[in-house]
Amino acid sequence: MVSNTDTFEIRAADGEELLIHIGIDTVKLNGKFFKSCVKQEQPVKKGNLIEKMYDES
């Protein structure tokens, strides 16, 4: 898995890739409100928590 706060890519064992982007105009947030729960290139399985999004309020 490759992650960049609001965007991450999941690569399947067969080479298929899935790019996921969370939110609209989130680039302006500079990663604020997002926390990655996995490390880059870390294998993940169904049910693993990948990303957290939170509110400061």
Residue pairs with C-beta under 8 A, 6 or more apart in sequence:
1 8
1 9
1 10
1 11
1 38
1 40
1 41
1 42
1 43
1 44
1 50
2 8
2 9
2 11
2 40
2 41
3 9
3 36
3 38
3 40
3 50
3 51
5 26
5 29
5 31
5 34
5 36
6 21
6 22
6 23
6 26
6 27
6 29
6 31
6 34
7 19
7 20
7 21
7 22
8 19
8 20
8 36
8 50
8 51
9 17
9 18
9 19
9 20
10 17
10 18
10 20
10 44
11 17
11 18
12 18
22 34
22 51
22 53
23 29
23 53
26 34
33 53
33 54
33 55
33 56
34 51
34 52
34 53
35 51
35 52
35 53
35 54
36 50
36 51
37 48
37 49
37 50
37 51
37 52
38 44
38 48
38 50
44 50
